[in-house]
Amino acid sequence: MFFARTALLAALASYAYAQTSTDCNPLNTTCPADSALGTEHTWNFNTTLDDKIWDMQTGDYEYGDDGAEFTLTGEGTSTLLSSNFYIFFGVVESHVKMAKGAGLVSSVVLESDDLDEIDWEWVGYNTSAVQSNFFGKGNDTSFDRGGTHLVSNADTEFHNYTTYWDEEKLQWWIDGDMVRELKYDDEGTVGGENYPQTPCRVKFSLWPAGTKKAAQGTIDWAGGLVDWDAAPFTMVLGKLRVKDFHSGKEYTYGDHSGSFDSIKVVDGNSTTVEELNKPPAKTTAEKWDDLGEGAHIGIYCGAAAAAVIAIAGFLIFCLRQRRKGRLEHALDNNQYAENRTEMQNFQNDWKASEFKNGGYKQVNN
């Protein structure tokens, strides 16, 4: 169910968080082409992210059985994960557990180079609601575009937050129920001027809105200052499905108007498609199977030759040790014989001396 945002503080919230950064704004200059997703894919976020597809721009993440965990541990920390690909209209289905805590904002954002934007936002003090919003070309001066939608246990249970977006309408869905719809020519879009309509990246963030340096309106919207003594705070991104409504290699801006009909779709496979279709690294067994019979025979022969050489070396070592033992034994025997001969000679000389001096007879008597 959609509830119009009437409080000024809620309006200031959207103003505070609107994504207003871009590396190159195609409304002002000619920018590099946007790499397309060009397909549909589902990520479970329970393993290391492919850095050719995803860019952890701020902070860090950990992955567990439930998905990617974005955690704030202390003052001055924040997180931002961005896709390296863009979609030109499509579906983004995010399974999220928001971070609980006053002053915190969890978010799922679609954002273009010319600052079109589509938002899901959770303020950490309210675990029973999520907010929706949109912006066109960075125009965030209107405070009547946001919406608030009930969702229970948003911090402890995964819910399916889906954005459906094409050139005619924009829809926000929760667990299979549409909670809001915006048409291209609705009053809030100013005849389509503020309707998001250019290729967007997918972004996920947990950030502290309730900081001492923030505007008071932002702090009030976020539910007060963050209590860092209660850290850590964690947002969890589980399964994510993204569908690009166009199939192509990349998207380019045909002029500086920022209208959807000025966007050119370049044919071909995107780098993301190539990366997704890349076969997984082969196991040792698979690499072995890929070798031909001749290579197998050669490896077997090489292994056998190495074994023969090793055995021969061992035998030679044993023979050398045996010879060394025999030599040492012979030397020992020879030394023993020499010592015995020397002792016998000493005894004979002593007896002869005693006999000569008459002592030998006296000793024997």
Secondary structure, DSSP 8 states (H G I E B T S, - for coil): --EE--SHHHHHHHHHH-----S--TTTS----EEB--SEEEE--SS---TTTEEEEES-EEE-SS-EEEEE-STT--EEEEESSBBSSEEEEEEEE---STTEEEEEEEEETT--EEEEEEETT-TTEEEEEEEBTTB---S---EEEE-TTTTTS-EEEEEEE-SSEEEEEETTEEEEEEETTSGGGTTTTTS--S-EEEEEEEEE---TTS-HHHHHHHTSS--GGG--EEEEEEEEEEEESS-SSEEEESSSS--GGGEEEE-S--HHHHHHHS-----HHHHHHHS-HHHHHHHHHHHHHHHHHHHHHHHHHHHHHHHHHHHHHHHHHHHHHHHHHHHHHHHHHHHHHHHHTTHHHHHH-
